[in-house]
Amino acid sequence: MTEVANETFEPADIRTYYVISLRADPILARLALAMVLSLLLTVPAFLLDDRLFRGENVWLKPIKFQIALAVYFATLAVYAAWLPEGVTRSRKTRVFLTAVALASIAEMLWIGWAAMFATASHYNPAPLLYAIYAAMGAFAVLLTSVSLVFGIAFWRDRGSALPAPFRLSLALGLIATFVLTLIAAGTLSALPGHHVGIPVTGATVPFMGWSREVGDLRVPHFLATHALHVIPVIGLAAMALKTSRLAHLAVWVGAAGFAALTLFTFVQALGGRPFI
């Protein structure tokens, strides 16, 4: 194959598809907007409420989740515009995405409730609260499975107008997000906490809160959830290569490299070693 890889794909197309995505999948677009608007409640609470839980403002965790979910759903809403015709319009998909919407709202209500009462939303030993936490874990798998559904749709699509290397990067990024997150989050849920080891001074990475003393499984979890951003960016960069064959190779190498980095931090954390 000797065709120019970026022959039919220009940066302007991304801006155009961003606008189109608001109509391509209104459920995901509205979810992203809802997460952003919900910050109007938690950010003032963060500024006015000085209560701490485990050394952090009680409202910091809900804000992190709101931002993360807003970015996740906004990204999926953009990607929905590139999906094969009819994927997001099928009745099964609409029911599935509606369930995802309800699960995400339940997740944020639970985390917000825990912040309001300055208690743990995760790893809470109280029987009832732990049962709710377990249910939220199932909801989290449901949320992440959207990336798998979209990734498989891109992988199977052979009639797309998208350049093949970029479509490949979308497929690999979305599928990797689900698989790597399942590994990291599944391990997190099976342990009594996100630390592997006992911190002495409590030194952490600013804002992220990752331990700088012991292993912290939130690091691979963070990287895993952003595979759907990093690998497609690699795909976009690969479009500058002269041939589609080289672009495909670059996407595969980049995806494998990012997956290897995520798994490295996973093993590192399990070994009780801090990422930084």
N, C-alpha and C positions, 0 to 999 in steps of 0.2 A: 504494500500500500504506500503510495507516494503522494497522496493528496495533502494539501496544507491543512493542519489540524484546526486552525481557528478561522477557516474560510467562511463559515456561516454563522459565527458567534461573535458578537461585539459587546463591549461593556454596557452600551446603551440598552441592550436587550434586558439586562438585569433590572434596570430601573423600571422599564416598561412592565416586566413580569411582576414586579413588586406591587404595582397598582392593580394589575389583573388578579393577583392572588387574593385580594380582599373579596372578590366575587367568586374565585375558583373554589374556595372552601370557607364559607362564612362561619362555620362552627369554630374552626381553629383560629380564624382571624378575630372573632369575638372573644374567644378565650384569652388570646394574647392581650387584647385591649382591656379585658376585665382584670387581668393580673396587674397591668400598669395602673389602672384606675384605683385598684385596691391599695396601692401605695399611698394614696391620699389619706388613708386611715392609719397605716402603720408608721409612716415617716414622722407625722406629728407626734404619735405616741412615743416613738423612739426619742424625739427631742424633748418631750415633756416628762417622760417617766424615767427616773434614774435608778430604778430597781435593777439589780444584777442577778443573774443565775449562772453559776459556775464561771464567774469572772466576766461575763458579757452582759450587755444590756438585754433584757428579756425580749425586746422586739427585734433584735438583730437577726435572729434565725428566721422569723416570718418574712422579713425583708429579703433575705438571701433566697428563700424559696420563691417568693413572688417574682424576683428578677430572673431567676433561673427558668421558671415556668413560662414567663413572658417571652424570653428569648427562644425557648424550645418551641412553643406554639407558633410564634411569629415565623420562625425558620420553616416549620412544617407548612404553614400557610403559603409561604413563598414557593416552596417546593411543589405544593399541590398544583400550581399553575403549569408545571412541566410534566405532570403525570399523564399517562395515556388517557384519551378521551373516555369519560364515563366512569372512571375508577371512583372518584369521590361522590358521584351522583347516584350510585347504586344504593338501593334501600338498605342492604346489609352494611355498607360502609357508613351510611348516615346513622343507623342504629348504634353501630360500634363507636363512632365519634361522639354521639350523644352520651353514651356510657362513660367515655373518657372525660367528657366535660363535667359530668356529675361527680366522677371520681376525683378530679382535680379540685373541684369546689369543696368536696368533703375533706380532702387533704389539707387545704388551706384553712378551713374552719377549725379543724383539729389542732393544727399548729398555732393558729391564732388564739384558740381557747387556752392552750398550754401556756402561751406567753402571758395572757391576761392574768392567769393564776400563778405565774412564776414557777411552773413545774416542768418536768421533762416530757416532751412529746415522743421522744425515742428512748428506748431502754428503761421505761418507767416500771419498777418492780410491782407496783400495785396491780392486783389481778385484773380488775376491770380495765384499767388504763393500758395494761400490757396487751389485753385482748384487742383493744381499739388499735393499738400500734401494729399488731399483727394484721388486722384488716387493712390498715393503711399501706402495709407492705404489699398486699395483694393489689390494691389500687395503683401503687407505684409501678408494678409490673404491667398493669393494663395501660398506663400512660406511656411507658417505654415501648410497648408493643406497636404503637402507631408507627414508629420509625422502622420496625421490621416489615410491616405491611407495605409501607411506601417503598422501602428498599427492594423488596421482592418485585413490586410492580415496575420499578425502573429496570431491574435486572431482566425481567421477561420482555420488556418493551423493545421491539426490533424495528418498529416503524416510526420512531420518534424523529422529530426535526432537530432535536438536540445533537450536537456533535457527539459521536460515540465515546470518546475518552471522558468527556464531562459527565455524560449519563452514567458511565461506569463508576466515576468518582462519587456520584450521588448514591448509587446502589451500594457501593462498598462502605461509604460513610454511614449510611442509615442502618445497614445490617450490623456493622461493627458496633454502632452505638448500643443496639439491643444486646448483642452477645457479650460485649465487654462490661456493660452496666449490670447485666444479670450476674456475671462472675463477681464483680466488685460488691454490688449491693447485696447479693445473696450471701456472701461471706460476712459482710457487715451485720446482716440481720441474724446470723447464726452465732455471733459473738456477743459478749455482754457489753461491749462498747466499741467505739471506733479506734481506740488506742491499743497498740500491742506493746505493752510495757507500762511502767508507772512513771509519769512525769514528776520531776522533783521541783523545778522552779516554775513550771507552767509557761515557759517561753513558747510563743506561737508566731506564725507568719501573720502580719497585719491583715485585717479584714477576713482573710480566708480562715483563720483560726487553726491552721494545721500545726501540729506539734513540731517543735524544732529539737525535741529531746528523744522522742521514741517513735516507733512506727505509727503511721496514721493512715488508715484505709480510705479516708476521704480524698486523698490525693489521686489514687487510681480511679475512684468513683467520679471525680471531677473530670479527669481526662477522658474517661469512657463516655460520659454524657456529651462531650464536645467533639466526638469523632465525626458527627454529622456536619460540623462546621469546618474542621481542619482538613479532612480528606477532600471535600469538594473544592476548598481553596487550592489544594494541591492540584486538583483537576483543572481549575482555571489557569493556574500557572503553567501547567503542562501544555496548554493550548498554544503557547509561544513556540513550542518545538516544531520543527519543519515537517515532520510526518506524523500521521496518525499512529503508526506503529511505535514510534518513540514516545508519543504522548500516552498511549496505553501502558507501556512499560513503566513510565514515570509514575503513573497513577498506582499501579500495582506495588511498586517499590515504596512509594510514599505511604500507602495504606498499611503495608506490612511493617514499615518503620514506626508508624504511629502506634499500631497495635503492640509492637514489641516494647516501645517506651511505656505504654500503659501497663503491660504485664510486668515489666521490670519494676515499676513503682509498686505494683501489687505484691510481688515477691519481697521487695525491699521492706515494705510495711509489715508483712507477715514475719519478717526476720527481726522486727523491733527497731529498724533503723529509720531515722527521719529522712524525708526527701530533701530538706534543706537544713 
